[in-house]
Amino acid sequence: MSDEPTGAAPATQREPISCPGCGRHDWVSWPLGHDTYPWKCFNCGKEFDLTRKRAH
Ligand SMILES: [Zn+2]
């Protein structure tokens, strides 16, 4: 087991997503400042450019 360092500001943010193909829910490490996230679903094997749900 390894703990993540808590001192440095992360370049990514944990975001809940759901697969547009199969509806599976997952968490991804979304790079800060990016509106889209290229993601491949390990469940249905399809690839998507996910968009952030939250409007800042
Ligand atoms: Zn899927």
N, CA, C, O and the ligand as a Tripos MOL2 file, in Angstrom:
@<TRIPOS>MOLECULE
protein
  225   223    57     0     0
PROTEIN
NO_CHARGES

@<TRIPOS>ATOM
      1 N           0.8360   -1.1990    0.0000 N.3       1 MET1
      2 CA          0.0000    0.0000    0.0000 C.3       1 MET1
      3 C           0.8700    1.2470    0.0000 C.2       1 MET1
      4 O           1.9390    1.2640    0.6090 O.2       1 MET1
      5 N           0.4190    2.2700   -0.6700 N.am      2 SER2
      6 CA          1.1680    3.5210   -0.6790 C.3       2 SER2
      7 C           0.1980    4.6860   -0.5510 C.2       2 SER2
      8 O          -0.8430    4.7200   -1.2060 O.2       2 SER2
      9 N           0.5400    5.5990    0.2680 N.am      3 ASP3
     10 CA         -0.2850    6.7910    0.4240 C.3       3 ASP3
     11 C           0.1200    7.8460   -0.5880 C.2       3 ASP3
     12 O           1.2980    8.0120   -0.9030 O.2       3 ASP3
     13 N          -0.8820    8.5560   -1.0880 N.am      4 GLU4
     14 CA         -0.5740    9.6450   -1.9930 C.3       4 GLU4
     15 C          -0.0110   10.8190   -1.1940 C.2       4 GLU4
     16 O          -0.4500   11.0790   -0.0730 O.2       4 GLU4
     17 N           0.9420   11.5100   -1.7600 N.am      5 PRO5
     18 CA          1.4720   12.6940   -1.0600 C.3       5 PRO5
     19 C           0.3960   13.7650   -0.9410 C.2       5 PRO5
     20 O          -0.3660   14.0050   -1.8780 O.2       5 PRO5
     21 N           0.3460   14.3920    0.2010 N.am      6 THR6
     22 CA         -0.7040   15.3730    0.4300 C.3       6 THR6
     23 C          -0.1860   16.7970    0.3460 C.2       6 THR6
     24 O          -0.9660   17.7490    0.3730 O.2       6 THR6
     25 N           1.1270   16.9450    0.2440 N.am      7 GLY7
     26 CA          1.7020   18.2800    0.2640 C.3       7 GLY7
     27 C           1.5730   19.0030   -1.0670 C.2       7 GLY7
     28 O           1.2510   20.1910   -1.0980 O.2       7 GLY7
     29 N           1.8210   18.2970   -2.1690 N.am      8 ALA8
     30 CA          1.8200   18.9450   -3.4730 C.3       8 ALA8
     31 C           0.4060   19.0560   -4.0330 C.2       8 ALA8
     32 O          -0.4240   18.1730   -3.8160 O.2       8 ALA8
     33 N           0.1410   20.1270   -4.7430 N.am      9 ALA9
     34 CA         -1.1470   20.2740   -5.4000 C.3       9 ALA9
     35 C          -1.2120   19.3220   -6.5890 C.2       9 ALA9
     36 O          -0.3010   19.3060   -7.4170 O.2       9 ALA9
     37 N          -2.2570   18.5460   -6.6810 N.am     10 PRO10
     38 CA         -2.3490   17.5640   -7.7590 C.3      10 PRO10
     39 C          -2.6390   18.2280   -9.0960 C.2      10 PRO10
     40 O          -3.3290   19.2450   -9.1610 O.2      10 PRO10
     41 N          -2.1060   17.6440  -10.1540 N.am     11 ALA11
     42 CA         -2.3670   18.1590  -11.4960 C.3      11 ALA11
     43 C          -3.6470   17.5650  -12.0670 C.2      11 ALA11
     44 O          -4.1050   17.9420  -13.1450 O.2      11 ALA11
     45 N          -4.2050   16.6340  -11.3200 N.am     12 THR12
     46 CA         -5.4490   16.0210  -11.7580 C.3      12 THR12
     47 C          -6.4620   16.0670  -10.6370 C.2      12 THR12
     48 O          -6.1280   16.2570   -9.4680 O.2      12 THR12
     49 N          -7.7080   15.8880  -11.0300 N.am     13 GLN13
     50 CA         -8.7760   15.9080  -10.0400 C.3      13 GLN13
     51 C          -9.6450   14.6820  -10.2500 C.2      13 GLN13
     52 O          -9.9690   14.3310  -11.3850 O.2      13 GLN13
     53 N         -10.0140   14.0460   -9.1850 N.am     14 ARG14
     54 CA        -10.8840   12.8840   -9.2870 C.3      14 ARG14
     55 C         -12.2850   13.3230   -9.6870 C.2      14 ARG14
     56 O         -12.9130   14.1550   -9.0330 O.2      14 ARG14
     57 N         -12.7600   12.7250  -10.7990 N.am     15 GLU15
     58 CA        -14.0850   13.0910  -11.3080 C.3      15 GLU15
     59 C         -14.9100   11.8260  -11.5150 C.2      15 GLU15
     60 O         -14.4160   10.8380  -12.0590 O.2      15 GLU15
     61 N         -16.1570   11.8590  -11.0830 N.am     16 PRO16
     62 CA        -17.0350   10.7240  -11.3730 C.3      16 PRO16
     63 C         -17.5180   10.8020  -12.8100 C.2      16 PRO16
     64 O         -17.9410   11.8650  -13.2650 O.2      16 PRO16
     65 N         -17.4620    9.7030  -13.5200 N.am     17 ILE17
     66 CA        -17.9280    9.6740  -14.9090 C.3      17 ILE17
     67 C         -18.8470    8.4690  -15.0830 C.2      17 ILE17
     68 O         -18.8760    7.5490  -14.2650 O.2      17 ILE17
     69 N         -19.5900    8.5130  -16.1780 N.am     18 SER18
     70 CA        -20.3670    7.3350  -16.5420 C.3      18 SER18
     71 C         -20.1740    7.0820  -18.0270 C.2      18 SER18
     72 O         -20.1680    8.0210  -18.8220 O.2      18 SER18
     73 N         -20.0190    5.8320  -18.4020 N.am     19 CYS19
     74 CA        -19.7340    5.4760  -19.7760 C.3      19 CYS19
     75 C         -20.9480    5.7480  -20.6660 C.2      19 CYS19
     76 O         -22.0380    5.2480  -20.3860 O.2      19 CYS19
     77 N         -20.7750    6.5420  -21.7500 N.am     20 PRO20
     78 CA        -21.8880    6.7900  -22.6730 C.3      20 PRO20
     79 C         -22.3300    5.5230  -23.3950 C.2      20 PRO20
     80 O         -23.4440    5.4510  -23.9150 O.2      20 PRO20
     81 N         -21.4580    4.5360  -23.4240 N.am     21 GLY21
     82 CA        -21.7680    3.3130  -24.1520 C.3      21 GLY21
     83 C         -22.5540    2.3080  -23.3210 C.2      21 GLY21
     84 O         -23.5830    1.7950  -23.7610 O.2      21 GLY21
     85 N         -22.0650    2.0310  -22.1210 N.am     22 CYS22
     86 CA        -22.6750    0.9740  -21.3280 C.3      22 CYS22
     87 C         -23.2130    1.4890  -19.9930 C.2      22 CYS22
     88 O         -23.8740    0.7560  -19.2580 O.2      22 CYS22
     89 N         -22.9280    2.7470  -19.6890 N.am     23 GLY23
     90 CA        -23.4950    3.3380  -18.4840 C.3      23 GLY23
     91 C         -22.7310    3.0230  -17.2170 C.2      23 GLY23
     92 O         -23.1720    3.3510  -16.1150 O.2      23 GLY23
     93 N         -21.5860    2.3870  -17.3760 N.am     24 ARG24
     94 CA        -20.8140    2.0380  -16.1940 C.3      24 ARG24
     95 C         -20.2500    3.2930  -15.5210 C.2      24 ARG24
     96 O         -19.7660    4.2060  -16.1890 O.2      24 ARG24
     97 N         -20.3210    3.3180  -14.2200 N.am     25 HIS25
     98 CA        -19.7840    4.4500  -13.4740 C.3      25 HIS25
     99 C         -18.3560    4.1620  -13.0460 C.2      25 HIS25
    100 O         -18.0030    3.0370  -12.6910 O.2      25 HIS25
    101 N         -17.5490    5.2070  -13.0910 N.am     26 ASP26
    102 CA        -16.1610    5.0490  -12.6880 C.3      26 ASP26
    103 C         -15.6300    6.4050  -12.2330 C.2      26 ASP26
    104 O         -16.2840    7.4390  -12.3690 O.2      26 ASP26
    105 N         -14.4260    6.3550  -11.6910 N.am     27 TRP27
    106 CA        -13.7370    7.5830  -11.3150 C.3      27 TRP27
    107 C         -12.4780    7.6990  -12.1480 C.2      27 TRP27
    108 O         -11.7750    6.7110  -12.3580 O.2      27 TRP27
    109 N         -12.1860    8.9150  -12.6290 N.am     28 VAL28
    110 CA        -10.9820    9.1200  -13.4200 C.3      28 VAL28
    111 C         -10.1690   10.2580  -12.8160 C.2      28 VAL28
    112 O         -10.6920   11.0920  -12.0770 O.2      28 VAL28
    113 N          -8.8850   10.2760  -13.1430 N.am     29 SER29
    114 CA         -8.0270   11.3930  -12.7510 C.3      29 SER29
    115 C          -8.0140   12.3980  -13.8880 C.2      29 SER29
    116 O          -7.2500   12.2650  -14.8440 O.2      29 SER29
    117 N          -8.8630   13.3990  -13.7750 N.am     30 TRP30
    118 CA         -9.0910   14.3630  -14.8500 C.3      30 TRP30
    119 C          -8.0770   15.4900  -14.7310 C.2      30 TRP30
    120 O          -8.0060   16.1450  -13.6910 O.2      30 TRP30
    121 N          -7.2830   15.7330  -15.7870 N.am     31 PRO31
    122 CA         -6.3060   16.8190  -15.7370 C.3      31 PRO31
    123 C          -6.9960   18.1700  -15.5340 C.2      31 PRO31
    124 O          -7.9660   18.4900  -16.2210 O.2      31 PRO31
    125 N          -6.5030   18.9290  -14.6170 N.am     32 LEU32
    126 CA         -7.0900   20.2360  -14.3490 C.3      32 LEU32
    127 C          -6.9370   21.1480  -15.5660 C.2      32 LEU32
    128 O          -5.8920   21.1620  -16.2150 O.2      32 LEU32
    129 N          -7.9800   21.9020  -15.8620 N.am     33 GLY33
    130 CA         -7.9270   22.8370  -16.9720 C.3      33 GLY33
    131 C          -8.3540   22.2340  -18.2980 C.2      33 GLY33
    132 O          -8.4050   22.9280  -19.3130 O.2      33 GLY33
    133 N          -8.6650   20.9300  -18.2920 N.am     34 HIS34
    134 CA         -9.1160   20.2830  -19.5170 C.3      34 HIS34
    135 C         -10.6330   20.1250  -19.4800 C.2      34 HIS34
    136 O         -11.2000   19.6930  -18.4760 O.2      34 HIS34
    137 N         -11.2840   20.4850  -20.5940 N.am     35 ASP35
    138 CA        -12.7330   20.3490  -20.6580 C.3      35 ASP35
    139 C         -13.1540   18.9520  -21.0840 C.2      35 ASP35
    140 O         -14.2620   18.5070  -20.7850 O.2      35 ASP35
    141 N         -12.2600   18.2670  -21.7850 N.am     36 THR36
    142 CA        -12.5940   16.9160  -22.2260 C.3      36 THR36
    143 C         -11.5360   15.9440  -21.7270 C.2      36 THR36
    144 O         -10.4010   16.3210  -21.4340 O.2      36 THR36
    145 N         -11.9350   14.7010  -21.6410 N.am     37 TYR37
    146 CA        -11.0220   13.6650  -21.1580 C.3      37 TYR37
    147 C         -11.1700   12.4350  -22.0490 C.2      37 TYR37
    148 O         -12.2300   11.8100  -22.0700 O.2      37 TYR37
    149 N         -10.1060   12.0800  -22.7910 N.am     38 PRO38
    150 CA        -10.1760   10.8880  -23.6270 C.3      38 PRO38
    151 C         -10.1250    9.6440  -22.7570 C.2      38 PRO38
    152 O          -9.1800    9.4440  -21.9930 O.2      38 PRO38
    153 N         -11.1320    8.8270  -22.8770 N.am     39 TRP39
    154 CA        -11.2740    7.7210  -21.9430 C.3      39 TRP39
    155 C         -11.6990    6.4620  -22.6800 C.2      39 TRP39
    156 O         -12.5730    6.5110  -23.5460 O.2      39 TRP39
    157 N         -11.1020    5.3700  -22.3510 N.am     40 LYS40
    158 CA        -11.5090    4.0930  -22.9080 C.3      40 LYS40
    159 C         -12.1380    3.2590  -21.8080 C.2      40 LYS40
    160 O         -11.5410    3.0300  -20.7560 O.2      40 LYS40
    161 N         -13.3440    2.8150  -22.0720 N.am     41 CYS41
    162 CA        -14.0630    2.0200  -21.0980 C.3      41 CYS41
    163 C         -13.5020    0.6080  -21.0720 C.2      41 CYS41
    164 O         -13.4220   -0.0610  -22.1020 O.2      41 CYS41
    165 N         -13.1220    0.1730  -19.9080 N.am     42 PHE42
    166 CA        -12.5910   -1.1840  -19.7920 C.3      42 PHE42
    167 C         -13.7130   -2.2110  -19.7840 C.2      42 PHE42
    168 O         -13.4640   -3.4100  -19.9090 O.2      42 PHE42
    169 N         -14.9380   -1.7450  -19.6370 N.am     43 ASN43
    170 CA        -16.0670   -2.6640  -19.5810 C.3      43 ASN43
    171 C         -16.5830   -3.0110  -20.9750 C.2      43 ASN43
    172 O         -16.7240   -4.1870  -21.3090 O.2      43 ASN43
    173 N         -16.8690   -1.9750  -21.8050 N.am     44 CYS44
    174 CA        -17.4070   -2.2380  -23.1340 C.3      44 CYS44
    175 C         -16.3420   -2.0370  -24.2120 C.2      44 CYS44
    176 O         -16.5700   -2.3830  -25.3710 O.2      44 CYS44
    177 N         -15.1800   -1.4820  -23.8480 N.am     45 GLY45
    178 CA        -14.0580   -1.3860  -24.7790 C.3      45 GLY45
    179 C         -14.1420   -0.2220  -25.7460 C.2      45 GLY45
    180 O         -13.2950   -0.1030  -26.6320 O.2      45 GLY45
    181 N         -15.1560    0.6550  -25.6020 N.am     46 LYS46
    182 CA        -15.2830    1.8000  -26.5030 C.3      46 LYS46
    183 C         -14.5200    2.9990  -25.9510 C.2      46 LYS46
    184 O         -14.2310    3.0930  -24.7580 O.2      46 LYS46
    185 N         -14.2030    3.9220  -26.8820 N.am     47 GLU47
    186 CA        -13.4760    5.1160  -26.4720 C.3      47 GLU47
    187 C         -14.3490    6.3500  -26.6440 C.2      47 GLU47
    188 O         -15.1200    6.4570  -27.5970 O.2      47 GLU47
    189 N         -14.2140    7.2670  -25.7140 N.am     48 PHE48
    190 CA        -15.0260    8.4780  -25.7230 C.3      48 PHE48
    191 C         -14.1870    9.6780  -25.3220 C.2      48 PHE48
    192 O         -13.1960    9.5580  -24.6010 O.2      48 PHE48
    193 N         -14.6140   10.8470  -25.8110 N.am     49 ASP49
    194 CA        -14.1050   12.0940  -25.2560 C.3      49 ASP49
    195 C         -15.1580   12.6040  -24.2850 C.2      49 ASP49
    196 O         -16.1590   13.2020  -24.6820 O.2      49 ASP49
    197 N         -14.9170   12.3610  -23.0360 N.am     50 LEU50
    198 CA        -15.8720   12.7760  -22.0200 C.3      50 LEU50
    199 C         -15.8020   14.2750  -21.7960 C.2      50 LEU50
    200 O         -14.7350   14.8780  -21.9180 O.2      50 LEU50
    201 N         -16.9200   14.8670  -21.4730 N.am     51 THR51
    202 CA        -16.9550   16.2880  -21.1540 C.3      51 THR51
    203 C         -17.3550   16.4580  -19.7060 C.2      51 THR51
    204 O         -18.1290   15.6700  -19.1630 O.2      51 THR51
    205 N         -16.8330   17.4680  -19.1040 N.am     52 ARG52
    206 CA        -17.1200   17.7360  -17.7010 C.3      52 ARG52
    207 C         -18.5920   18.0150  -17.4900 C.2      52 ARG52
    208 O         -19.2090   18.7470  -18.2630 O.2      52 ARG52
    209 N         -19.1580   17.4310  -16.4410 N.am     53 LYS53
    210 CA        -20.5590   17.6740  -16.1340 C.3      53 LYS53
    211 C         -20.7270   19.0150  -15.4420 C.2      53 LYS53
    212 O         -21.7040   19.7340  -15.6490 O.2      53 LYS53
    213 N         -19.7600   19.3190  -14.6300 N.am     54 ARG54
    214 CA        -19.8850   20.5490  -13.8480 C.3      54 ARG54
    215 C         -19.5570   21.7780  -14.6780 C.2      54 ARG54
    216 O         -18.5530   21.8040  -15.3900 O.2      54 ARG54
    217 N         -20.3870   22.7740  -14.5890 N.am     55 ALA55
    218 CA        -20.0380   24.0730  -15.1570 C.3      55 ALA55
    219 C         -19.4820   24.9000  -14.0220 C.2      55 ALA55
    220 O         -20.1620   25.1340  -13.0230 O.2      55 ALA55
    221 N         -18.2790   25.3310  -14.1680 N.am     56 HIS56
    222 CA        -17.6210   25.9850  -13.0580 C.3      56 HIS56
    223 C         -18.2280   27.3600  -12.8240 C.2      56 HIS56
    224 O         -17.8020   28.0760  -11.9180 O.2      56 HIS56
    225 ZN        -18.6100    1.2600  -21.3700 Zn       57 ZN57
@<TRIPOS>BOND
     1     1     2 1
     2     2     3 1
     3     3     4 2
     4     3     5 am
     5     5     6 1
     6     6     7 1
     7     7     8 2
     8     7     9 am
     9     9    10 1
    10    10    11 1
    11    11    12 2
    12    11    13 am
    13    13    14 1
    14    14    15 1
    15    15    16 2
    16    15    17 am
    17    17    18 1
    18    18    19 1
    19    19    20 2
    20    19    21 am
    21    21    22 1
    22    22    23 1
    23    23    24 2
    24    23    25 am
    25    25    26 1
    26    26    27 1
    27    27    28 2
    28    27    29 am
    29    29    30 1
    30    30    31 1
    31    31    32 2
    32    31    33 am
    33    33    34 1
    34    34    35 1
    35    35    36 2
    36    35    37 am
    37    37    38 1
    38    38    39 1
    39    39    40 2
    40    39    41 am
    41    41    42 1
    42    42    43 1
    43    43    44 2
    44    43    45 am
    45    45    46 1
    46    46    47 1
    47    47    48 2
    48    47    49 am
    49    49    50 1
    50    50    51 1
    51    51    52 2
    52    51    53 am
    53    53    54 1
    54    54    55 1
    55    55    56 2
    56    55    57 am
    57    57    58 1
    58    58    59 1
    59    59    60 2
    60    59    61 am
    61    61    62 1
    62    62    63 1
    63    63    64 2
    64    63    65 am
    65    65    66 1
    66    66    67 1
    67    67    68 2
    68    67    69 am
    69    69    70 1
    70    70    71 1
    71    71    72 2
    72    71    73 am
    73    73    74 1
    74    74    75 1
    75    75    76 2
    76    75    77 am
    77    77    78 1
    78    78    79 1
    79    79    80 2
    80    79    81 am
    81    81    82 1
    82    82    83 1
    83    83    84 2
    84    83    85 am
    85    85    86 1
    86    86    87 1
    87    87    88 2
    88    87    89 am
    89    89    90 1
    90    90    91 1
    91    91    92 2
    92    91    93 am
    93    93    94 1
    94    94    95 1
    95    95    96 2
    96    95    97 am
    97    97    98 1
    98    98    99 1
    99    99   100 2
   100    99   101 am
   101   101   102 1
   102   102   103 1
   103   103   104 2
   104   103   105 am
   105   105   106 1
   106   106   107 1
   107   107   108 2
   108   107   109 am
   109   109   110 1
   110   110   111 1
   111   111   112 2
   112   111   113 am
   113   113   114 1
   114   114   115 1
   115   115   116 2
   116   115   117 am
   117   117   118 1
   118   118   119 1
   119   119   120 2
   120   119   121 am
   121   121   122 1
   122   122   123 1
   123   123   124 2
   124   123   125 am
   125   125   126 1
   126   126   127 1
   127   127   128 2
   128   127   129 am
   129   129   130 1
   130   130   131 1
   131   131   132 2
   132   131   133 am
   133   133   134 1
   134   134   135 1
   135   135   136 2
   136   135   137 am
   137   137   138 1
   138   138   139 1
   139   139   140 2
   140   139   141 am
   141   141   142 1
   142   142   143 1
   143   143   144 2
   144   143   145 am
   145   145   146 1
   146   146   147 1
   147   147   148 2
   148   147   149 am
   149   149   150 1
   150   150   151 1
   151   151   152 2
   152   151   153 am
   153   153   154 1
   154   154   155 1
   155   155   156 2
   156   155   157 am
   157   157   158 1
   158   158   159 1
   159   159   160 2
   160   159   161 am
   161   161   162 1
   162   162   163 1
   163   163   164 2
   164   163   165 am
   165   165   166 1
   166   166   167 1
   167   167   168 2
   168   167   169 am
   169   169   170 1
   170   170   171 1
   171   171   172 2
   172   171   173 am
   173   173   174 1
   174   174   175 1
   175   175   176 2
   176   175   177 am
   177   177   178 1
   178   178   179 1
   179   179   180 2
   180   179   181 am
   181   181   182 1
   182   182   183 1
   183   183   184 2
   184   183   185 am
   185   185   186 1
   186   186   187 1
   187   187   188 2
   188   187   189 am
   189   189   190 1
   190   190   191 1
   191   191   192 2
   192   191   193 am
   193   193   194 1
   194   194   195 1
   195   195   196 2
   196   195   197 am
   197   197   198 1
   198   198   199 1
   199   199   200 2
   200   199   201 am
   201   201   202 1
   202   202   203 1
   203   203   204 2
   204   203   205 am
   205   205   206 1
   206   206   207 1
   207   207   208 2
   208   207   209 am
   209   209   210 1
   210   210   211 1
   211   211   212 2
   212   211   213 am
   213   213   214 1
   214   214   215 1
   215   215   216 2
   216   215   217 am
   217   217   218 1
   218   218   219 1
   219   219   220 2
   220   219   221 am
   221   221   222 1
   222   222   223 1
   223   223   224 2
@<TRIPOS>SUBSTRUCTURE
     1 MET1         2 RESIDUE 1 A MET
     2 SER2         6 RESIDUE 1 A SER
     3 ASP3        10 RESIDUE 1 A ASP
     4 GLU4        14 RESIDUE 1 A GLU
     5 PRO5        18 RESIDUE 1 A PRO
     6 THR6        22 RESIDUE 1 A THR
     7 GLY7        26 RESIDUE 1 A GLY
     8 ALA8        30 RESIDUE 1 A ALA
     9 ALA9        34 RESIDUE 1 A ALA
    10 PRO10       38 RESIDUE 1 A PRO
    11 ALA11       42 RESIDUE 1 A ALA
    12 THR12       46 RESIDUE 1 A THR
    13 GLN13       50 RESIDUE 1 A GLN
    14 ARG14       54 RESIDUE 1 A ARG
    15 GLU15       58 RESIDUE 1 A GLU
    16 PRO16       62 RESIDUE 1 A PRO
    17 ILE17       66 RESIDUE 1 A ILE
    18 SER18       70 RESIDUE 1 A SER
    19 CYS19       74 RESIDUE 1 A CYS
    20 PRO20       78 RESIDUE 1 A PRO
    21 GLY21       82 RESIDUE 1 A GLY
    22 CYS22       86 RESIDUE 1 A CYS
    23 GLY23       90 RESIDUE 1 A GLY
    24 ARG24       94 RESIDUE 1 A ARG
    25 HIS25       98 RESIDUE 1 A HIS
    26 ASP26      102 RESIDUE 1 A ASP
    27 TRP27      106 RESIDUE 1 A TRP
    28 VAL28      110 RESIDUE 1 A VAL
    29 SER29      114 RESIDUE 1 A SER
    30 TRP30      118 RESIDUE 1 A TRP
    31 PRO31      122 RESIDUE 1 A PRO
    32 LEU32      126 RESIDUE 1 A LEU
    33 GLY33      130 RESIDUE 1 A GLY
    34 HIS34      134 RESIDUE 1 A HIS
    35 ASP35      138 RESIDUE 1 A ASP
    36 THR36      142 RESIDUE 1 A THR
    37 TYR37      146 RESIDUE 1 A TYR
    38 PRO38      150 RESIDUE 1 A PRO
    39 TRP39      154 RESIDUE 1 A TRP
    40 LYS40      158 RESIDUE 1 A LYS
    41 CYS41      162 RESIDUE 1 A CYS
    42 PHE42      166 RESIDUE 1 A PHE
    43 ASN43      170 RESIDUE 1 A ASN
    44 CYS44      174 RESIDUE 1 A CYS
    45 GLY45      178 RESIDUE 1 A GLY
    46 LYS46      182 RESIDUE 1 A LYS
    47 GLU47      186 RESIDUE 1 A GLU
    48 PHE48      190 RESIDUE 1 A PHE
    49 ASP49      194 RESIDUE 1 A ASP
    50 LEU50      198 RESIDUE 1 A LEU
    51 THR51      202 RESIDUE 1 A THR
    52 ARG52      206 RESIDUE 1 A ARG
    53 LYS53      210 RESIDUE 1 A LYS
    54 ARG54      214 RESIDUE 1 A ARG
    55 ALA55      218 RESIDUE 1 A ALA
    56 HIS56      222 RESIDUE 1 A HIS
    57 ZN57       225 GROUP 0 **** ****
